[in-house]
Amino acid sequence: MRLLNLINELMLFRKIESGKLPLKIKSENFNHFIKSISFDFKEFANKNNVDFQVMCDEELPEKLYFARHECERIIINLLNNAFKYSHSGGKVSVETHNHTQDFRSPYKNSYTIENGIINDSFCFVIRDNGKGVHQSELSNIFERFYKIDTGINSESMGTGIGLALVKNLVLLHKASLTVYSEEGVGTDIVVSFSRSNIYNEYSDIEENTKPTLDEMHSDEQDIGEVEPKVCNNLTTDNIFLREKKRILLVEDNEDLRRLIANFLSADYIVIEASNGVVASTILRDMEINLVVSDIMMPEKDGVTLCREIKNDMNFSHIPVLLLTAKSGVESKIEGTSSGADAYLEKPVNMELLLVTINNVFNRLQQLKDHYAKNYFADYSELTLNQEDNKFLKSFVDTIEANIDQPEMNVHVVAAELSMSRSKLYSKIKSITGKSIVEFVLSYRLRKAARMLIESDISIREVMDAVGIESQSYFTRVFKKEFGDTPSQFVSKNRVKNDLNKTNNEMDKHANA
């Protein structure tokens, strides 16, 4: 994947240099755009103890001209770089300013790249208090393949392409870029755009009327008619690319814990805990995908830990594998009755442990795939335990109660379930494989499909019933979900549904 991204970036360089990369300029809400991109980094910031803030200037006009795709690449590269050189406990922020001159950096050293002078401009700023850059290197960091010697392990240094691509995209965009930095203190990077439409030579200028913000990714917004956003243009240097699943290994014997951790680390990220108390703290502070725990431990044993996980709505979706030196039936019954997903005896066969973990993850993925491919499958088929089924029912009931509303407030949904927004997002993603926005949209469309087949009402009435206002949007997302437009779907499936009803009636008469 990294090699493929590197090739794509090099090809993009060639397109820019040869003048064959046209900008697709649109008039959009820049603050919403910034928030939607920044959201993708919030979970990573939480996991790595980085204070990440997004501050938007509310005086910024609702419609401004910019190339969405190219700006997204610029922001992702710069944010990626800011996080890469930020330490635990550090700070990273994104700001927008209605007027570039309103921003003042505290750093004395600066370097500017620009394509002409922009007199009236707005900007976004990415700030961090990481390692900073020495004055002598400021002019070099945007050159291809240039890497600063920071003493960081070379494996984390990337290829030196990301910032060079940022430079080229900024110049292509007729924008300017200024970096302010002091070594050992921090860095501010300002990207400024003209407030007026200076892109007359581009034929692809569009007035965008469709919402661009994934509302669930904003602290203030609601769930509306927004198609799920997939971030598929990350750079070669991106540290967020295809992150491995996290396994929490709970074992009081340090030598055995290290042995198991070293074996599993080839396929998974392994977090170690010496007992159940430490494990409980880690579960509260970090997203964990699976727990492997010894049963006999001081302070809090594995059975108690497993029961706590399975009875807590915040964590009940996490699979638990229990390990024990006891071979008696009573011990196995105790471990299984606590809700454990698998039970292995010590001494642990490493290959068997790895296969068991892989099987658990595969089983969960099969449930998600089954639900995704079977449009009329019930949501309860996504869960393997009673607690998760109760949670998902409560979540779906909340959606159902508000389904005719085009907007659903995420704070209300989270409060209804007595969960934080971040925990709700993580749990829904873990159980369904979808973000909250994607699941809600899919639920609306599945209900619409059932109504179209089972009820003799118009498409407009169905749209109103599921809270979708735009006819074109409904047709587009419906076809994306089912492969047919609503009209085509009805003509194909209503005949089958009527036939099934007839057969059922015949069966009833025959049985009578």
ZITAMO-V950812 format. One line per field, one symbol per residue. phi: phi as a letter, one per 20 degrees, with the letter a starting at -180 (. if undefined). burial: b if it has 24 or more other C-alpha atoms within 12 Angstrom, else e. A space follows every 50 residues. Layout:
phi->???
burial->???
//
This chain:
phi->.fffffffffffgffffemddfedececefffffffffgfdffffffdld fdcccdffefgfcceaegfffffffffffgffffddegneccbccdcfcg ffecefeeebbccbdnededbdbccdcbdefmcfgfdgfefeegmecfed nfgffeemdndgfffggfffffeldcccddacfmdqbccdddcffdfddf feeefceedegdefgfecfdedececfgededcfegffeeflfffddedd bfefffffffffffffdcedddceafffffffffebfdeaddcfeebfmb efffffffffedgfcffefcdddbefdffgffffffffofebbceeffef ffffffffffffffffffffffedfdfegffeddcfffffffffffffff fcfeegcdfffffffgelcffffffffffffdmcffgffffffgffffff ffeedecfffffgffdmdeefffgfffffffdncfgffffffdfffffff ffffffffffff
burial->eeeeebeebbebbeebeeeeeebbbbbbbbbbbbbbbbbbbbbbbbbbeb bbbbbbbeebeebbbbbbbbbbbbbbbbbbbbbbbbbeebbbbbbbbbbb eebebebebbbbbbeeebeebbbbbbbbbbbbbbeebbbebbeeeebbee eeeeeebbbbbbbbbbbbbbbbbbbbbbbbbbbebbbbbbbbbbbebebe eeeeeeeeeebbbbbbbbbebbbbbbbbbeeebbbbbbbbeeeebbbbbb bbeeeebeebbeebeeebebbbbbbbbbbbebbeebbbbbbbbbbbbeeb bbbbbbbbbbbbbbbbbbbbbbbbeeeeeeebeebbebbbbbbbbeebee eebbebbbebbeebbebbeebbeebeeebbbbbbbebbbebbebbbebbe ebbbbbbbbbbbbbeebebebbbbbbbbbbbbbbbbbbbbbbbbbbbbbb bbbeeeeebeebbbbbbbebeebbbebbeebbeebbeebbeeeeeeeeee eeeeeeeeeeee
//
